[in-house]
Amino acid sequence: MRKIMILAASAAMMAATAASAQQQPAQPPAAAPSAPAAPEGQSAAPTIQSVTVVDINELPKETQTQVNTVVAQRSDDDLKQLRSSIDATPQIKSALEAKGLTSAQVIAASMAKDGALTLITKKAS
């Protein structure tokens, strides 16, 4: 559970790095590993190998609480950057579309060292 919380918190930081790499028009999305170096103690974001989309209601209650806590502490700008990064990456966008979702429903993202990206979504109430 702690790992989910840490990953969700770091997702905003990774999204900012990915968004910076995405904003350079001459640089394709696959070039994300050449993005600016991450802060000390963290390695650069890995290349996306797989994308998993999970609705927050599918998570255990304790994990939902942890994700909601992290989401509440994140700024609106962080969320906008995450969603912009998703929209700019065809692989991620198509994974959401395959489930009938859009980036507007993504509330958090987590990237594992092996390149497995998990998007946590929340359907509009």
Secondary structure, 3 states (H helix, E strand, C coil): CHHHHHHHHHHHHHHHHHHHHHCCCCCCHHHHHHCCCCCCCCCCCCCCCEEEEEEHHHCCHHHHHHHHHHHHHCCHHHHHHHHHHHHCCHHHHHHHHHCCCCHHHEEEEEECCCCEEEEEECCCC
